[in-house]
Protein backbone atom coordinates (compact mmCIF):
# COMPACT_ATOMS: atom_id res chain seq x y z
CA UNK A 1 0.00 0.00 0.00
CA UNK A 2 1.40 3.39 -0.99
CA UNK A 3 2.39 5.58 1.94
CA UNK A 4 0.41 8.55 0.63
CA UNK A 5 -2.72 6.39 0.32
CA UNK A 6 -2.10 5.19 3.86
CA UNK A 7 -1.92 8.79 5.09
CA UNK A 8 -5.41 9.47 3.79
CA UNK A 9 -6.72 6.09 4.87
CA UNK A 10 -5.69 6.29 8.51
CA UNK A 11 -7.14 9.79 8.68
CA UNK A 12 -10.48 8.38 7.57
CA UNK A 13 -10.36 5.35 9.83
CA UNK A 14 -9.55 7.50 12.81
CA UNK A 15 -12.45 9.91 12.49
CA UNK A 16 -15.25 8.18 10.56
CA UNK A 17 -18.59 6.72 11.66
CA UNK A 18 -19.46 9.34 14.25
CA UNK A 19 -17.44 7.65 16.99
CA UNK A 20 -15.58 10.83 17.80
CA UNK A 21 -18.38 12.21 20.01
CA UNK A 22 -16.60 14.12 22.74
CA UNK A 23 -17.14 14.71 26.41
CA UNK A 24 -15.46 17.43 28.42
CA UNK A 25 -13.11 14.81 29.90
CA UNK A 26 -11.86 13.64 26.51
CA UNK A 27 -8.31 14.36 25.48
CA UNK A 28 -6.73 13.48 22.12
CA UNK A 29 -5.00 10.30 23.28
CA UNK A 30 -8.05 8.89 25.05
CA UNK A 31 -10.13 9.64 21.95
CA UNK A 32 -7.76 7.65 19.77
CA UNK A 33 -7.58 4.79 22.25
CA UNK A 34 -11.36 4.63 22.69
CA UNK A 35 -12.42 4.57 19.07
CA UNK A 36 -9.68 2.69 17.22
CA UNK A 37 -11.03 -0.82 17.77
CA UNK A 38 -14.63 0.22 17.06
CA UNK A 39 -13.73 1.91 13.80
CA UNK A 40 -11.58 -0.94 12.52
CA UNK A 41 -14.35 -3.41 13.32
CA UNK A 42 -17.00 -1.30 11.60
CA UNK A 43 -14.98 -0.81 8.43
CA UNK A 44 -14.16 -4.51 8.26
CA UNK A 45 -17.79 -5.53 8.64
CA UNK A 46 -19.19 -3.00 6.16
CA UNK A 47 -16.48 -2.73 3.50
CA UNK A 48 -18.52 -4.63 0.89
CA UNK A 49 -21.45 -2.27 1.40
CA UNK A 50 -19.22 0.78 1.06
CA UNK A 51 -17.62 -0.66 -2.08
CA UNK A 52 -21.01 -1.28 -3.65
CA UNK A 53 -22.37 2.14 -2.71
CA UNK A 54 -19.67 4.83 -2.98
CA UNK A 55 -22.28 7.60 -2.61
CA UNK A 56 -23.16 6.35 0.87
CA UNK A 57 -19.48 6.38 1.74
CA UNK A 58 -19.17 10.00 0.60
CA UNK A 59 -22.18 10.91 2.73
CA UNK A 60 -20.57 9.15 5.68
CA UNK A 61 -17.35 11.11 5.29
CA UNK A 62 -19.16 14.42 4.78
CA UNK A 63 -21.50 14.01 7.76
CA UNK A 64 -19.21 12.30 10.27
CA UNK A 65 -15.64 13.20 9.34
CA UNK A 66 -15.67 16.82 8.28
CA UNK A 67 -17.33 18.35 11.38
CA UNK A 68 -14.58 16.78 13.47
CA UNK A 69 -11.74 18.42 11.58
CA UNK A 70 -10.77 22.07 11.76
CA UNK A 71 -10.87 22.54 8.00
CA UNK A 72 -10.80 26.35 8.13
CA UNK A 73 -7.70 26.31 10.30
CA UNK A 74 -6.07 23.77 7.98
CA UNK A 75 -7.03 25.94 5.00
CA UNK A 76 -5.25 28.95 6.50
CA UNK A 77 -2.16 26.84 7.15
CA UNK A 78 -2.24 25.51 3.59
CA UNK A 79 -2.52 29.02 2.12
CA UNK A 80 0.36 30.23 4.29
CA UNK A 81 1.66 33.66 3.33
CA UNK A 82 -0.66 33.71 0.32
CA UNK A 83 -3.64 33.84 2.67
CA UNK A 84 -2.59 37.04 4.40
CA UNK A 85 -5.03 39.85 3.73
CA UNK A 86 -7.61 37.63 2.05
CA UNK A 87 -11.19 38.35 3.18
CA UNK A 88 -12.80 35.75 5.41
CA UNK A 89 -15.32 34.78 2.74
CA UNK A 90 -12.49 33.81 0.38
CA UNK A 91 -10.85 31.69 3.10
CA UNK A 92 -14.21 30.03 3.71
CA UNK A 93 -14.71 29.43 -0.02
CA UNK A 94 -11.26 27.87 -0.30
CA UNK A 95 -11.94 25.73 2.79
CA UNK A 96 -15.18 24.48 1.20
CA UNK A 97 -13.30 23.64 -1.97
CA UNK A 98 -10.70 21.70 0.01
CA UNK A 99 -13.46 19.93 1.95
CA UNK A 100 -15.04 18.65 -1.26
CA UNK A 101 -11.66 17.49 -2.53
CA UNK A 102 -10.86 15.69 0.71
CA UNK A 103 -14.27 14.01 0.83
CA UNK A 104 -13.67 12.60 -2.62
CA UNK A 105 -10.14 11.41 -1.81
CA UNK A 106 -10.97 10.09 1.64
CA UNK A 107 -13.96 8.15 0.35
CA UNK A 108 -11.95 6.47 -2.39
CA UNK A 109 -9.03 5.73 -0.08
CA UNK A 110 -11.27 4.08 2.50
CA UNK A 111 -11.94 1.33 -0.03
CA UNK A 112 -8.27 0.32 0.33
CA UNK A 113 -8.89 -0.71 3.92
CA UNK A 114 -7.42 -4.02 5.03
CA UNK A 115 -8.22 -5.79 8.28
CA UNK A 116 -4.52 -6.62 8.45
CA UNK A 117 -3.77 -2.98 9.25
CA UNK A 118 -3.20 -2.56 12.99
CA UNK A 119 -2.79 0.64 14.96
CA UNK A 120 -0.91 1.13 18.22
CA UNK A 121 -1.44 4.32 20.22
CA UNK A 122 1.66 5.51 22.05
CA UNK A 123 1.59 7.25 25.46
CA UNK A 124 1.25 11.02 25.57
CA UNK A 125 4.52 12.92 25.84
CA UNK A 126 4.39 15.84 28.25
CA UNK A 127 1.37 17.97 29.08
CA UNK A 128 -1.51 18.72 26.73
CA UNK A 129 -0.93 21.90 24.77
CA UNK A 130 -4.14 23.59 23.55
CA UNK A 131 -2.28 25.05 20.57
CA UNK A 132 -0.68 21.79 19.43
CA UNK A 133 -0.88 18.32 20.90
CA UNK A 134 0.38 15.37 18.91
CA UNK A 135 -0.99 11.87 19.24
CA UNK A 136 1.65 9.38 18.18
CA UNK A 137 0.65 6.05 16.68
CA UNK A 138 2.25 3.21 14.78
CA UNK A 139 0.51 1.54 11.84
CA UNK A 140 1.45 -2.09 11.12
CA UNK A 141 1.30 -2.55 7.34
CA UNK A 142 -0.10 -5.65 5.60
CA UNK A 143 3.15 -6.20 3.69
CA UNK A 144 5.20 -5.98 6.88
CA UNK A 145 6.87 -3.19 8.79
CA UNK A 146 5.19 -0.18 10.30
CA UNK A 147 4.72 3.53 9.67
CA UNK A 148 4.69 6.26 12.33
CA UNK A 149 1.56 8.39 12.10
CA UNK A 150 1.10 11.55 14.18
CA UNK A 151 -2.21 13.37 14.52
CA UNK A 152 -1.99 17.11 15.25
CA UNK A 153 -4.77 18.45 17.50
CA UNK A 154 -5.61 21.82 18.97
CA UNK A 155 -8.29 22.86 21.45
CA UNK A 156 -11.26 24.78 20.07
CA UNK A 157 -14.47 26.01 21.73
CA UNK A 158 -16.10 22.84 20.37
CA UNK A 159 -13.41 20.59 21.86
CA UNK A 160 -10.25 19.03 20.48
CA UNK A 161 -10.05 19.04 16.68
CA UNK A 162 -7.46 17.63 14.32
CA UNK A 163 -5.91 19.80 11.64
CA UNK A 164 -3.01 17.73 10.30
CA UNK A 165 -1.71 14.19 9.89
CA UNK A 166 2.00 13.43 9.57
CA UNK A 167 3.08 10.04 8.17
CA UNK A 168 6.82 9.29 8.37
CA UNK A 169 7.49 13.01 8.47
CA UNK A 170 5.15 13.81 5.57
CA UNK A 171 2.57 16.42 6.61
CA UNK A 172 -0.76 16.64 4.80
CA UNK A 173 -0.86 20.41 5.41
CA UNK A 174 2.71 20.99 4.23
CA UNK A 175 2.24 18.79 1.17
CA UNK A 176 -0.76 20.80 0.01
CA UNK A 177 0.79 24.16 0.99
CA UNK A 178 3.82 23.48 -1.20
CA UNK A 179 1.49 23.01 -4.16
CA UNK A 180 -1.21 25.61 -3.49
CA UNK A 181 0.55 28.62 -1.96
CA UNK A 182 2.71 29.36 -5.04
CA UNK A 183 -0.35 29.03 -7.27
CA UNK A 184 -2.32 31.53 -5.18
CA UNK A 185 0.61 33.94 -5.19
CA UNK A 186 0.97 33.65 -8.96
CA UNK A 187 -2.63 33.49 -10.13
CA UNK A 188 -4.84 34.60 -7.24
CA UNK A 189 -7.21 32.75 -4.93
CA UNK A 190 -10.19 32.90 -7.34
CA UNK A 191 -8.26 31.12 -10.07
CA UNK A 192 -7.08 28.40 -7.69
CA UNK A 193 -10.57 27.83 -6.29
CA UNK A 194 -12.05 27.55 -9.78
CA UNK A 195 -9.34 25.18 -11.03
CA UNK A 196 -9.59 22.96 -7.95
CA UNK A 197 -13.38 22.89 -8.17
CA UNK A 198 -13.40 21.94 -11.86
CA UNK A 199 -10.55 19.45 -11.64
CA UNK A 200 -8.22 21.53 -13.79
CA UNK A 201 -5.73 21.68 -10.92
CA UNK A 202 -4.72 18.28 -9.63
CA UNK A 203 -3.01 18.02 -6.25
CA UNK A 204 -0.45 15.30 -5.74
CA UNK A 205 -1.36 12.86 -2.95
C-alpha positions in Angstrom: 0.0 0.0 0.0 1.4 3.4 -1.0 2.4 5.6 1.9 0.4 8.5 0.6 -2.7 6.4 0.3 -2.1 5.2 3.9 -1.9 8.8 5.1 -5.4 9.5 3.8 -6.7 6.1 4.9 -5.7 6.3 8.5 -7.1 9.8 8.7 -10.5 8.4 7.6 -10.4 5.4 9.8 -9.6 7.5 12.8 -12.5 9.9 12.5 -15.3 8.2 10.6 -18.6 6.7 11.7 -19.5 9.3 14.3 -17.4 7.7 17.0 -15.6 10.8 17.8 -18.4 12.2 20.0 -16.6 14.1 22.7 -17.1 14.7 26.4 -15.5 17.4 28.4 -13.1 14.8 29.9 -11.9 13.6 26.5 -8.3 14.4 25.5 -6.7 13.5 22.1 -5.0 10.3 23.3 -8.0 8.9 25.0 -10.1 9.6 22.0 -7.8 7.7 19.8 -7.6 4.8 22.2 -11.4 4.6 22.7 -12.4 4.6 19.1 -9.7 2.7 17.2 -11.0 -0.8 17.8 -14.6 0.2 17.1 -13.7 1.9 13.8 -11.6 -0.9 12.5 -14.4 -3.4 13.3 -17.0 -1.3 11.6 -15.0 -0.8 8.4 -14.2 -4.5 8.3 -17.8 -5.5 8.6 -19.2 -3.0 6.2 -16.5 -2.7 3.5 -18.5 -4.6 0.9 -21.4 -2.3 1.4 -19.2 0.8 1.1 -17.6 -0.7 -2.1 -21.0 -1.3 -3.7 -22.4 2.1 -2.7 -19.7 4.8 -3.0 -22.3 7.6 -2.6 -23.2 6.3 0.9 -19.5 6.4 1.7 -19.2 10.0 0.6 -22.2 10.9 2.7 -20.6 9.2 5.7 -17.4 11.1 5.3 -19.2 14.4 4.8 -21.5 14.0 7.8 -19.2 12.3 10.3 -15.6 13.2 9.3 -15.7 16.8 8.3 -17.3 18.4 11.4 -14.6 16.8 13.5 -11.7 18.4 11.6 -10.8 22.1 11.8 -10.9 22.5 8.0 -10.8 26.3 8.1 -7.7 26.3 10.3 -6.1 23.8 8.0 -7.0 25.9 5.0 -5.3 28.9 6.5 -2.2 26.8 7.2 -2.2 25.5 3.6 -2.5 29.0 2.1 0.4 30.2 4.3 1.7 33.7 3.3 -0.7 33.7 0.3 -3.6 33.8 2.7 -2.6 37.0 4.4 -5.0 39.9 3.7 -7.6 37.6 2.1 -11.2 38.3 3.2 -12.8 35.7 5.4 -15.3 34.8 2.7 -12.5 33.8 0.4 -10.9 31.7 3.1 -14.2 30.0 3.7 -14.7 29.4 0.0 -11.3 27.9 -0.3 -11.9 25.7 2.8 -15.2 24.5 1.2 -13.3 23.6 -2.0 -10.7 21.7 0.0 -13.5 19.9 1.9 -15.0 18.6 -1.3 -11.7 17.5 -2.5 -10.9 15.7 0.7 -14.3 14.0 0.8 -13.7 12.6 -2.6 -10.1 11.4 -1.8 -11.0 10.1 1.6 -14.0 8.1 0.4 -12.0 6.5 -2.4 -9.0 5.7 -0.1 -11.3 4.1 2.5 -11.9 1.3 0.0 -8.3 0.3 0.3 -8.9 -0.7 3.9 -7.4 -4.0 5.0 -8.2 -5.8 8.3 -4.5 -6.6 8.5 -3.8 -3.0 9.2 -3.2 -2.6 13.0 -2.8 0.6 15.0 -0.9 1.1 18.2 -1.4 4.3 20.2 1.7 5.5 22.1 1.6 7.3 25.5 1.2 11.0 25.6 4.5 12.9 25.8 4.4 15.8 28.3 1.4 18.0 29.1 -1.5 18.7 26.7 -0.9 21.9 24.8 -4.1 23.6 23.6 -2.3 25.0 20.6 -0.7 21.8 19.4 -0.9 18.3 20.9 0.4 15.4 18.9 -1.0 11.9 19.2 1.7 9.4 18.2 0.6 6.1 16.7 2.3 3.2 14.8 0.5 1.5 11.8 1.5 -2.1 11.1 1.3 -2.5 7.3 -0.1 -5.7 5.6 3.1 -6.2 3.7 5.2 -6.0 6.9 6.9 -3.2 8.8 5.2 -0.2 10.3 4.7 3.5 9.7 4.7 6.3 12.3 1.6 8.4 12.1 1.1 11.6 14.2 -2.2 13.4 14.5 -2.0 17.1 15.2 -4.8 18.5 17.5 -5.6 21.8 19.0 -8.3 22.9 21.4 -11.3 24.8 20.1 -14.5 26.0 21.7 -16.1 22.8 20.4 -13.4 20.6 21.9 -10.3 19.0 20.5 -10.1 19.0 16.7 -7.5 17.6 14.3 -5.9 19.8 11.6 -3.0 17.7 10.3 -1.7 14.2 9.9 2.0 13.4 9.6 3.1 10.0 8.2 6.8 9.3 8.4 7.5 13.0 8.5 5.1 13.8 5.6 2.6 16.4 6.6 -0.8 16.6 4.8 -0.9 20.4 5.4 2.7 21.0 4.2 2.2 18.8 1.2 -0.8 20.8 0.0 0.8 24.2 1.0 3.8 23.5 -1.2 1.5 23.0 -4.2 -1.2 25.6 -3.5 0.5 28.6 -2.0 2.7 29.4 -5.0 -0.4 29.0 -7.3 -2.3 31.5 -5.2 0.6 33.9 -5.2 1.0 33.6 -9.0 -2.6 33.5 -10.1 -4.8 34.6 -7.2 -7.2 32.7 -4.9 -10.2 32.9 -7.3 -8.3 31.1 -10.1 -7.1 28.4 -7.7 -10.6 27.8 -6.3 -12.0 27.6 -9.8 -9.3 25.2 -11.0 -9.6 23.0 -8.0 -13.4 22.9 -8.2 -13.4 21.9 -11.9 -10.6 19.4 -11.6 -8.2 21.5 -13.8 -5.7 21.7 -10.9 -4.7 18.3 -9.6 -3.0 18.0 -6.3 -0.5 15.3 -5.7 -1.4 12.9 -2.9 
